[in-house]
Amino acid sequence: MTYSPDNALIIQSDRTVLLDVHAPKAEAAQAAIAPFAELVKSPEHIHTYRLSPLSIWNARAAGMPVADMVAALQDHAKYPMPESVAQELEALGQRYGLTTLTAGTGGDLLLQVADQPLAELLQRHEQVGPLLGERLSPTTFAIALGYRGLLKQALLTAGYPAEDLAGYLTGDALPLDLLATTRSGEPFHLRPYQKMAADLFYQAGQARGGSGVIVLPCGAGKTMVGMAAMAVLQQKTLILTSSLTSVHQWQRELLDKTTLTADQIAEYSGQQKATGPVTLATYQILTYRASQDDDFLHLGLFDQQSWGLIIYDEVHLLPAPVFRITAQLQARRRLGLTATLIREDGREGDVFTLIGPKRYDVPWRELEGQGFIAAADCTEIRIPQTKERQMDYATAGRRYQFRIAAENPLKLDVVQAVLEQEAGHRILIIGEYLDQLKAIAQRVDFPLITGKTSQPERDRLYASFRSGEISGIILSRVGNFALDLPDADVLIQVSGKYGSRQEEAQRLGRVLRPKSDGRSAQFYTLVSLRTCEEDFAQHRQLFLTEQGYRYHIQFWAV
């Protein structure tokens, strides 16, 4: 192949792929590589993808042949693809499926291995070997049912991810349908990408369907995908969420948009311990124990009902104990929902093996261009400190310096100025430190919600915000996740958790619901000058610009 100027891809020998968004065939190239290439960053002109083992194995798990991946790269390459990339892609791609889990005849599982040398290798592997049962043939091992998840984890570590075709148990029946008109009287239908996501998860009941992760931006309606999966399966469902607020949001959406009734939906939380055809629980209650030496009291919830589906909302937050119990639940269908597969603990591989491969992913900017989520302008305001506070910062211990910078008192003046500038809009103020948030609450006429705010009071304030009775809320870290305030269009971040990309994505997502007037959401971050807060802000800034968001820097004059 020679130089093709209309093509959009530049494929490099380090397995990165650059996409020129201005090339005539850019859109076709993006669609062609999206199933098997991991989007790393997408600023204005050149998007960067990476061909990683997990991205390739995700595509193989979805049924994409390696030959199709190679062809997609070759067809859209501006310059000839390095031969080593095609060879490495072939080698990685062929590893998926060399080990296969199937159902045995006696109620156990079978591990089928592609050939005898690999069987010998795996039998001697320090993590895989102890999980293998009787060797039934040169390439077949019996596997205990309880080892299904642990074996998949071990095989991924060994570099030979298993194709799991062992199937699923059928849960108790749960008849439900999605409504064409919500109970509140609004027309309702799934958006095309929501329906596609649910279809790709279920895959018409095929053996490789029924487990996996859907990645959609905040505000894109991941809850609707979960409800669509429930409507397809028609089986008892356990829904795990990140907070009690999220529990109530799921309950509200299920009652508004499905044929389910209130007595069919139960809450399992710190406040009540009920189960039903649909049970909503929090990760916090499942991982509660009185002390470090005690057992987890509520993990038995997973066995209390014959679940046909377990939905893991905000799957990127899944705590380690839930990973462990999920390893034992591989016979249940599992759906993970998230806005980002970024895990600060690096356990993306466990999500792949225990929840399932990525079934659907769509970039934020694509949905923004279609009007399904709002455009967003990101502004960082850099604020000086007083000389006295600069001295306090300079002489403080390294760990305390961040807090001194984050709680810069001059940020209160900037908050006041931004509120005056954005008067008439629906505003959220989010921060890390309670003393700072309390000081802001004393300055402005917005209520403050923290972890100590009772759930009824939170629900009341959220409802007041949705109805327009109040125009702003101040939130501690409780505002990071699963907050359904669709009219919010301005967010002021007064302090953050170091350089967390995950937190930045979630906080921005609070204002990404599409606006009726088409206005862009405004996302402000306040940062103290000449401090470590600037360094951490650069990490967050880089993440946002890599996602394609417009980012401006302003300097505050005292």
Secondary structure, 3 states (H helix, E strand, C coil): CCCCCCCCEEECCCCEEEEECCCCCHHHHHHHHCCCCEEEECCCCEEEEECCHHHHHHHHHCCCCHHHHHHHHHHHECCCCCHHHHHHHHHHHHHCCCEEEEECCCCCEEEEECCHHHHHHHHCCCCCHHHCCCEEECCEEEECHHHHHHHHHHHHHHCCCEEECCCCCCCCECCCCECCECCCCCECCCCHHHHHHHHHHHHHHCCCCCEEEEECCCCCCHHHHHHHHHHHHCECEEEEECCHHHHHHHHHHHHHHECCCHHHEEEECCCCECCCCEEEEEHHHHCCCCCCCCCCCCCCHHHHCCCCEEEEECHHHCCHHHHHHHCCCCCCEEEEEECCCCCCCCCHHHHHHHHCCEEEECCHHHHHHCCCCCCEEEEEEEECCCHHHHHHHHHCCHHHHHHHHHCCCCHHHHHHHHHHHCCCCCEEEECCCHHHHHHHHHHCCCCEECCCCCHHHHHHHHHHHHHCCCCEEEECHHHCCCCCCCCCCEEEECCCCCCCHHHHHHHHHCCCCCCCCCCCEEEEEEEECCCHHHHHHHHHHHHHHHCCCEEEEEECCC
